[in-house]
């Protein structure tokens, strides 16, 4: 088991976005957890999109699997699924960035939560950055609104994929 990157004493920069879908939580989670990264993570300047995923060790349906998302600017990151509660949430950590994030953060903890919302589902996604010494102000300041925009676009595409799959499109 890999030690968690972020602990209770860490001061992090957290960015959360959320979106609703008309799909029920079990269907939303079933489609969201293993979603194809290149389908939903497109370039939103100044951030690259995901071109492919390499070295996935096993199915993305329990804590432990690892993989390496490859970005369209030639950079990559190490990703590991660290928590998985079927039907409701999963979390992962990203380390070993080979892009500008390597100069800003030790790593990131990402978490998706799927909750009932009337007849549909609320998806809440948080990215929690563990800043390098002296870099927190950059992540919390000029970086945060740009990253939020990237997350909003990716989550919107996740919902499009979920709803298209659900409607048989």
N, C-alpha and C positions, 0 to 999 in steps of 0.2 A: 504494500500500500504506500502510495506517495504521500509524504507529509503535505498538509495544506499550506498554501502560499500565504494566506492571510489569517491572522489570529485576532482574538478579541482586543488586544492592546494596540493593534496597528491603526494608524490614522490613514484612512484611504480617501480617494475621490470617487464617489458613487454617482452614476448617471443612470436614471431609470426612465423607461418609456413603457407605454402600454397601449393596447388596442383591443377592440372587441371584435368578435366574430359571431355569426349566427349559429355556428356549429356547436354541438354539445361538447362538454369537456373531455370525455373519453376519446372521441374522434379527433378533437383538436390536438390532444397530447400525442396520440398514436401517430399523427402525421408530422407534428412539430419536432419531436425529439430526434428522429433520424433524418431530418430535412436535408436535401442536397445543397450544400453550401454555395457552389457556383450559381445555382438557380436564384438564390436570394441575396447574396452579398455581391452587388455590383459596385463599380467605382462610383464614389460620390466625393468629388474633389474636396480636399486634397488626398483622400484615402483611396487605396486601391481596392479592386474587387478580388474575390476569390476565384482563381483560375481552375484549380483542381485540389484534390485531397490525396495525399500519398501516405503510405505506411500505416493504414488503419489496422490495428491489431486484432479487433474483433467487433461484433455487432455493438452499436451505440445504444444499448438497452440495459446497462447496469454500470455501476461504478467500476472504473479500472481501465477501460479501453483508451488507447492513445492514437493520435494521428497528426499529420503535418499539413495544415492548409497552406497552399501555394498561392501567392498573390500575383496579380497580373503585372506588377512592377518588378517581378523577379525575387521578391522577398518571401519569407515563410515564417511560421511560428510553430511551436510545439504545443499541442492541446491534449489534455487528459480529462476524461469524464470523472469527476470526483464524487458526485452524489447523484442518486437516481431513485426517485419515489414514483413508481409507476402510476400514471394517471394524473399526477399533480405537479411535480417539479423535477428539475435536473439542474446540476451545476457542473461547471468545468473551470479549469484554470489554463491560462495561456502564459507560456514562458519562452525564453529563447528567441525573442523577436530578432529578425535580421534587418528591420527597417528603422525608421526614426523613433519608434517606441522603445527601442533598446537603449536610447539615450534619455528617456523620460521615466520609464517604469521598470521595476523588478519583474512585474507581471500583472496579470488581470485575473479576477474571479468573475465569471459570468454566471448568471442564474436566470432560468425561466420558471415562472409559476403560472399554472393554468387553474383558474377558479370559475365556479359557476357564476353566471351573470344573467339572471332571468332565464330565458329559454336558450341562451347562448353561453359564451365563454369570454372571460377577460384574461388576456395574456399580458403578464407583466414581466419585463426583461430588465435586468440590472447588470451593468458592467461596473466593477469595483477595481479601481486602479491602485496598486501599491507603488507609490512614487519612489524614485531614487532620491537620495538626500539632496535637498535644495531644489527639487523639481516639482514639488507639489503645487506650487503657485501657478506653474505653466499648465498643468493638467486641470486644475480647478478654475483657471482663468480663461485664457484665449483658446485652449484646446477643447474645453467642455461643450460649448455650443456647436462646434464643428462635428464633434463626435456624436452628439445628440441627433443631429441631422442625419448622419450616417445610420444610426440605429433606427430612427423613425422610418427611413426608406427601406431598410432590410426587414423590419417587422411588418411593414405594409406588404412587402412581397411574400413574406411567410403566410400572412392571412390570405392573400390571393391564391397561393398554392393550396392551402388547406381548403378553401371554399371551392376551388376548381376541382380538386380531387373529390370532394364531397358531392358535387353536383354532377360528376361523371364527365366533366369537360376534358 
